[in-house]
Amino acid sequence: MLARARARTAAEGVPNLSYERGDAQTHPFPAGGYDVAISRGGVMFFADHTAAFGNIARALRPGGRLVFACPQPASPDIEESRALGTLASLLGAQGATASPESADARAAMASLSDPRTIRAALAAYTDVDVTALTIKTYWGKDPADAVGFLLSRTPDAAVPRVTRKAMEDVLSPYAGGRGVRMKARVWLVTAARPS
């Protein structure tokens, strides 16, 4: 992913952007070296939320901002939840060896779904705001691409062609000119490092 991001950045001629791999809990970010930290869907995978957010706070200048999005609890009345639930059932019924929504993945995705948990993890911050949003998530350029992305979460997945086709059929109603997009509910979280 880093190689692809670097290549795309170079192709687009953006000279002031760099990428680095590191564990947010322990990475030696320069103290006070950043104005803002942004995540659009990864913070729920931190092994220790408080440690990671604390380390990020240390990296922000006084008054620096943290902004991230994370999923709200799954709900059967929202497109994304219904589709992912159907895909998981389909994989199980077909005897596939891996599911894009395994118990571990569901637990990680839901780790920050409760605003009380978010606020507790952001103990190093002030002005914490948790806002509910309904958005359209992007899963791929077409149903086949979206299925490929979902199955890439478990690289050793052995999924028969017939199951892949059935998964594409589930995602087809959500495909359009802007790719496979489904309504989902997220929390938009903002906070600041104390000045």
ZIZI-V558184 format. One record per backbone hydrogen bond with DSSP energy under -1.0 kcal/mol. NH is the residue of the N-H (numbers start at 1). CO is the residue of the C=O. If there is no record, write none. Layout:
nh: [NH;NH]
co: [CO;CO]
This chain:
nh: [5;6;7;8;9;10;11;12;13;14;26;27;29;32;33;34;37;39;45;46;52;53;54;55;56;57;58;59;61;63;64;65;66;67;68;69;70;72;78;80;82;83;84;85;86;87;88;89;90;91;92;93;94;95;96;97;106;107;108;109;110;111;113;118;119;120;121;122;125;126;129;131;133;135;137;139;146;147;148;149;150;151;152;154;157;164;165;166;167;168;169;170;171;172;174;175;176;179;180;181;182;184;186;187;188;189;190;191;192;193]
co: [1;2;3;4;5;6;7;8;10;9;23;23;27;58;30;59;65;67;42;43;48;49;50;51;52;53;54;55;34;193;61;35;191;37;189;39;187;185;75;183;78;79;80;81;82;83;84;85;86;87;88;89;90;92;91;158;102;103;104;105;106;108;110;114;115;116;117;118;122;192;190;188;186;184;182;180;142;143;144;145;146;147;148;151;154;160;161;162;163;164;165;166;167;168;171;172;179;176;140;174;137;135;133;70;131;68;129;66;126;64]
